[in-house]
Amino acid sequence: MMSDSANIARHLSLMAGRQPHHAALKIPRPRKKGPAHADIDYLSLSFTELEVEVDAWAAHLSAHGLRAGDRTLVMVRQGLPLVAAAFALFKLGAVPILIDPGMGLKSFLACVARSRPTALVGITLAQVMSRVFRPSFRSVNLRFSASGNPLTRRAIAGGRISRFESIPRETTDLAAILFTSGSTGAPKGVCYEHGMFEAQVRLIQKTYAIEPGEIDLPMLPIFALFNPALGMTTVVPEIDPSRPAAVDPAKIVQAIQQEKVTNSFGSPTLWNKIADHCIAEAITLTTLRRVLCAGAPVPAALWKKSRQFISRGKLHSPFGATEALPVSSVSVDEVETVQGTGACVGRPVREIEVKIIAIRDGTLATRAETRDLPPGEIGEIIVQGPVVTKRYDALAEATAAAKIGAFAEISSASSDVEIWHRMGDCGYLDKEGRLWFCGRKAERVQTAAGDVFTEPCEHVFRDHPAVARCALIGLGRPGEARPALVVQPKEKLSGSARKTLAGELRERGRSQPATTAIVDFFFHPQFPEDVRHNAKIHRNTLATWAAKTTPVTVV
């Protein structure tokens, strides 16, 4: 492999050389009937064995016609198939396309059709889908099975795999297409370059002081792809990626304790379940150095709970998006010492620049069209840096709407054009340079008196003991909308109990300027939410539902 290649796959070879016998991947085998406390049985691969597996995949794919630049839809299970397939494709210079499996069939097929893959690496079900839904897969002309490749297995056992050299890549070469969760719109394919992955690995390592040899349990499968480059062991969690909130917290806790996990990523929904289980069972997770919690604002109660079950580490919340990650980060230590409106998401990480600009719903071609806001004033969050992606795949209008400077970058021969990403979030910077999240721009309520933001409003109500979750919505047209609150109660309530709770919430609302206008309260048994994290509330869906529902009104 050429030493000056920017191919992200080179990190696996580097780690295999530095720590060849250290475990790279541990995959849980199906549990057998027996004592509930029995150890989890893992299939373990060292970094050397993982590299051999990846080389076998790469050799197999190459021998059957896959070439550099080929867009390849990856439909495999988490763990070894995902890591091996992705790194084999990186080595080949091919472009893996990764789409969330639980977004719904209609959205999934639309994403496949728009991304135009020429190859498919998938399990048997994926192969069948590609035939049944042929119009969406019409661009696919190469198909590879990922259902236990016997050729690879026999070759590894016999030691007959030769080293497969990575195809040299430039930092600006397309590396992968990763899809957004679609929490406030249709999912979009984000174009990642090899240099962007390189920057992500660098910033994640430096921000959290991650050391080779650590052990990670990632509860979002795609985060496992960073671990070979970081030198961390990946312990594959017993979790259904399409239904993460259905996880059994006891299984996660057992894996953390048994494998001495030092690092883990998951949404607030998942970590809240794990926290409640640990507190109920008087369990402390002594090996954890850090827990990274993202996907939605971390509620105050979870920050507080973390002190009870993470005894030697800290809860952190990285802020970012599929289009730009990481942007900033905050730990429990800082959260406990600051006060402000909204959710504190910390200081920008090194190499990332954050600005707050006046909110605009139209496109912004250049920075000259923006107006920066002073500290403390809520506006639109924009970011710039080496992890900020430049475009969406096959979505020119979406790129123009989300990127400042994208047109100049496309029409210029220079790769040095400064691209700013519009996060789609609103917030502000305080006088110390900390970033505060106030809600999604698309979910702000535009009233005649001005904009009302979700996070500053919802925090007033969400710690009521009868409230599981709450969501600010707008009733009526933008500019004339009336703010209202949808409540998901912890228990089913009678009509009279709803009136009582609405009255109590109304009293809370009177205490804050941002919530004094809320007099309409709706009750919903289960909020619609994103599939990826089971944490982001689909507020616009709730607004559509509320428009046809009678509220409890408390004047």
N, C-alpha and C positions, 0 to 999 in steps of 0.2 A: 504494500500500500504506500502511495506517495506521502511523504511526511507533511507536505504543504496542502494536502487535501482537507477540505472543510466538511467532509462526509461525517455526519454525527455518529455513524456506526463505528468509527475508529475507537471510540471510548470503550466499547466492549473489549476490544483487543488489548487496549492499554490496561484495563482492570484485570483481564485474564493473565497478563504478564506480571502485574504487581501482587495479586492475591489469587493465584491459580486454584488453590484448594478450598478457598473460602466459599461458603454457600451463596449462590447467586439467586436461586429461586427455590421456594418450597411450596408444593402444591398439595392440598389436602386430598387424601383418598376418601372415597365414600365411607361413611361411618357404618360400622357393623353393630349388630345388637350386642349389648353388654352393659357394663356399669356406666352411668351417666358421666362419671368423673374420669373415665378412661382417656389416656392421652390421644391427641389427634395424630393420626398416622399420615406422615408427609412423604411424598416423593421429592427428593432433594437433588438439585443439580449444582455443581460447583461452577465458578466462572469459566473454567476451562471447558467443562462439559456443556455449558450453555453456548459458548462460542462454537464448539463442535456442532451442536444442534443447529445453530444459526447458519453455519457454513454448509451443513447438509441441505437445509432448506434452500439456501441461495443456489447451490449447485443444481438441485432438482429443478428449481424454477427456471434457471438459466438454460439448462439442457433442453427444456421444453418450450423455449421460445420467448421467455420474458426478457425485456431489454430495458436499458436506462431510459427514463422518461415515461415509461408505461404507467398509466393511471390504473391502480389496482385496488378494487374494493375488497376490504378485509372484513369477513363475517365469520369470526371464530370465537371460541370461548376465552374467557379471561385466563390469565396465568401463562403457562408455557406457550400455547398456540399463539396468543396475542403478541408476546414479547418476541418469540422466534420469528413469526411472520413479519412483524414490523422491522426488526433489525436485518432480516434477510433482504427485504425490499430496499432498505436504506443502503445496504452493501451493494446491491445491484444498481443503485441510482434510480430505481423505480419510485413511484409516488403512491404510498398507501393512502387510501381514503377510508376514514373512520367515522361511522355514523352511529349515534346512540340506538341501541336495539329496541328501546321501549317507547319511542316517540309516536307510535301508531303507524299502521301499515300505509295509510294514504300519504302521510308526511315522509315516511321512509322511502317509498317508491318515487316520490317527487324528487327527493334528494339524490337518489341513484340516477334518475334520468338526467338531471341537470349536471351532475358531476362527470358524466360520460366515461365511465371506466372501460378500459379495453381488456382488462383481466379481472378475474374473481378468484380469491383464495377464501374458501369457505367450508363450513361443515355440510353434512348431507342436506339438512333443511335449506341451507342457502342455495345449494345446487338446484334443489327442486323449485325454490322460489324463482330462480333466474329463468326457469323454463316456463313456469305457470304464468308469471308476469313478464312475458317476453318483451312487450313494448318498452318497459322501463329499463330493461337490460339489453336493449338492442345493440348497444355499442360493444358488448362483451364478446370477444372471440377466443379468449383463452380461459380455461377453467381448471383450477387446481383444488384437489380435495385436502381438507385439513382435519379429517376424521381419523386420526391415528395413522400416520404415514408409515407403513411397514418397511419401506425402502430405507427411510431415515433411521428407524429404530435398529434394523439389522446392521446397517453400515456403522452406526455408532458402536454397537456391541462388538463388531469385528475390527474396529479401529481403522476402517478403510476410507475415512473422510480426509481429503487433503484440504489444506488451508485455501479458503476462497478470498482472494484479495478484493478489497472494496474498490468500487469505481470512483475515481477522483471527482469531487464536486466542488463548485465554487460556493462562496457564502450566500450568493444571491440565487442559486439554483433552487427550484421548487423541491421541497423535501416531503411534504405531506399536505393533505387537505383534511382538516378537523372541523366537525360541524358544531355550531352553537346549539344550546338547549332549546332555543325557540320560546323562551319564557314570555316574551312580549311581541311575538311575531313568528313568522315561518322560520324554521332552522336555516342557517346559511353556512356554506362551506368557506372556511377561512384558509387562505393560502399561507403555509409556513415554509420559510426558506431554511436551509441548513444553518445559516448564521444565526437565525432567530432561536433555533433549538440550542445552539451553542451558548448563546447569551442567557437563555433560561436556566440552563444547567449551572452556569457561572453565578448568576444572581441568587438562585435558590440556595446554592452551597454557601455563599458568603453571607447571605441574610440570616440563615439559621445555623451557621457553623456546623454543617453536616460533615461527618468524617467517614472515610472509607471503612468498611467493617461494621457499620451500624445496621440495624435490622428494622425494616419498614413493613407496615401493614396498611396498604393503600385501599381505601374503601371507594375509590373511583378508579376503575381499571386503567384508564389512560395514564394515570400518574405512575403506574408501574414502569412505564417506558423511560422515565428519568433515572430509575435506580441503577441500571447497569453503568450509566455514565457517572453516577455519584459513588459507585462502589458499595451500594447498600444491598443487603439481602432483601429480596421481596418475599414476604409471606402472603400467599394468596388467601384472602378472607373467604369464609363461608357465607357468601352473600349473593343474591340474585341481582345483577346489575340493572335489570329492567324493573325491579321492585325493591330498591334499597331500603325503604322504610319498613319493610317486612322482616328485616334482619332480626335474628335471635341474639340479643346483646350478650347472653351467657357464652355463646360460641366465640364471639369476638374477644371477650375478656379472657376466656380460656386460652385462646391463641396468643394473646399478648403476654400472659403469664408464662405459658409453657415455652414459648420461643424467645422470651426476654426481649420483646419488641421495644425499640428505643424511639421510634418515630411513627406517626400515623396521620393520615389525612381522611377527613370525612365532613359531611354537612352538619349544621347545627341540629337537624332532626335526628341524625344517627347518634351524635355524641350526647344529646339529651337523653336518649334511651339508654345508652351505655352508662351515663352518669347516674341515672335513677337506679339502674340495676346495681351498680357498685355501692351506692349509698345504702340501698335497702339490705344488701348482703354484707355491709361493713368491709368492702374490698378496697384496697389502695393499690394502684398500679405503679409499683416502685421502680420499674425499669424504664418507664417512659421519660425521655428527655424533653420531648416536645410533642404537642398535638396541634396540627394545623386544621383549622375549622373554617370553612368557606362555603359559598354557594348562596348565602343569605346572611343578613346581619346576625351576629351572635347575640342572643337575648341576655339581658342582665343576669337572669337566674342561672344561666349556664356558666357565665364567667365566675359567679359565686360558687357554684357546685364544684367547679374544677379544682378549687383549693382543697376539697375534701377527698377526691379520689386520685389526683395527680400529685403525689407527695414529694417527688424529687425533680419534677419537670414543670413546664409551663404550657398553658393554653395560648396559642397564637391565632390570629385571624389575618390571613393574607387577603388583600383586596386586588381584584383584577377581573379579567374576562377571557374568554377563548381568544379574543382578538389582541389581548395585551395582558400578560401575566409573567411575573408579579408586578404590581404597581406600587403598593404600599403594604405595610404590615404593622400590627399592633399586638402587644402581649397583655396578659392579665395584669401585670405590674403597672403598666401605663393606664389601662382602662380604669383601674381602681383609684387613680390619682387625678383624673381630669373630669371636667364638667363642661357640657355644651349641649347644643341642640342637635338631635340626630344621633347617629352611631359613629363613634370615633374609629377610623380604620387605619390610623397611624401615620407615620412619616413615609414619604416616598422612599423606596429602596434606592441604593446607589445606581447611578446611570440613568435614572428615570426622572423626567421633568413633568410636573403636574401644574396645570393652570385652571383657573375658574373663569369662565367667560359668560357674558350675558346670554340668556337662553334664546335660541333661535330654532324654529321648527324646520326651516328650509335648509338648503345646501350651503356650505361655506367653502368656496374654492381655495381661498388663501387665508393666512393669519391676519392679513390686513383688513379683512372683513369682520374680524372679531373684536370684542371689547373686553379687556381683562377687568375683573372685579376685585375690589380690595378685600383684605382679610375680614372674615365674618359675614360676608354677603353671599347668599345662596345663589348659585348659578349652575351652569353646565360644566361637567368635568371633562377636560381633554388631557391627553397624555402623549408623550413623545419619548423615544428611546430605542435601544437595540432589540427589545422584545415586542415592539409595536408592529403588528402586521400591516401590510400595505393595501391589501385588496381582498374582496370576496371572490370566489370562483364563479365565473359566468353570471355575475350580478353587477353590471356596470352602474345601475341606478343606486343600488344599496351601497356600493363602494363610494359613489359621489356623496351620498347622504351621511356616511359615517366617517369619511376621511377628509381632512383638510390638507391640501397639497397633493392629492392623488392625481388630479389631472396634469399637474406640472410634472409629476414623476413619470407618468405614462408618456408624455410628449417630449420629455428631455432625454438626451443620450446619457446624462449623468445619473449615477446611482446615489448621489449625495443629497438629493432633494429631501427636505425635512417633512416627514409625514406625521401629522397629529391624528390620533384616533379619538373620536367623540364617543365616550364610554356609554352614552345613553343614560347616564346617571346624573343626578343633581347633588350638589353638596357645596362645601366651602372649606377654605383653609383658615385655620386660626392664626393668631399672632405668632405662635411658636412653630408654624409650618406643618402642623398636623392636619390631615385630611379628615373631614367629617362627611359621611354619607347621609343624604336626606331622602333618597328614593329614586325610582326610575323616572326619567323625564316623561315617558309615555303614560305614566300612571299618576302624574300630578293632577290635581283638580283645579281647573282654570275657572275661577269665580269672577264676578264683576268687580270684586275688591282686590283681586290679585291671585297669584298661585298659592295653593295649599299643598304641602308635601307629605308623603306617606309616613316616613320615619318619625319626624317630630310629633305628628299627631298620634300615631299608634302606640308609642311608648307611654303615653298618658293613661291608656286603658289596659294595656296587655298584662300588667301585673295584678289585675283584679283576680282574686282567688277562684272565681267562677268562670274565667275566660281562658280558653285554650289558645286561641289565636284571634286576631282582629285585623280588619283591612279597611283602609280609607278608600272610598269610591266617590265618584261624582255623578249626580243625577241631572241630566239636561245637557245642553250643548256647551262645548268649550267656550269660555268667556262669560257664560251665564250659568254655569253649573252650580249645583248646591251640594256641599260636602255632606256625606253620610258615612255611617260605620256599619260594617258587616261583622258580626260576632259568631265565632265558632265556640259554643259553650263546652265545658268539660263534660257535662252530663246533659241528658235530654231534659228540657224544661217545659213546664206547663205554660199556658197562656198567661196566667197571673204571675208566675215566676219570671217570665220574660219581661213583663211590665216593671216588675221590681228591679230586675237587673238593669234594664234600660234607664230607670230613674237614677240608680246609683252611678252608672256610667255618665249620665248627663251632669251629675254633680261634679264628677271628676273633670269633665270637659270645661266646666265654667271656670276652672282655676287657671287655665292657660289661654293666652290670646289666640293660639293657632287652632284651638278646638271649641271656642265659645259658640261658634255658628252651627255646630253639629247637634241636631235635634232628632234626626231620623236614625233609628237603629233596626237593622235586619238581623235575623238569626238563621244561620246555615249549618247543617250538621257536619259537613266535611268539605273543606276548601279544595278547589281544584289547584293543582300544583305541578311544578316541573317534574319530569321523569328522572333527570340526571341526579338531582340532589334530594328530591322530595322535600324541598325547603322554600322555594320561591313560589309565592302565592300568585295565581293568575287573577289579578284584581279587575282587569277589564272584562274577563268572563263573569266575575261576580257582579260587575256593574250592569251587564246585559241581563243577568238573572234578576237583579233587584228592580230593574225598570218595570218588570211585570209582576212585582210582589208588593204587598202592603206592609209598610214598616210599622214599628212601634214608635210613635212620635211623642217626645217629651219636651214641652215648651217651658 
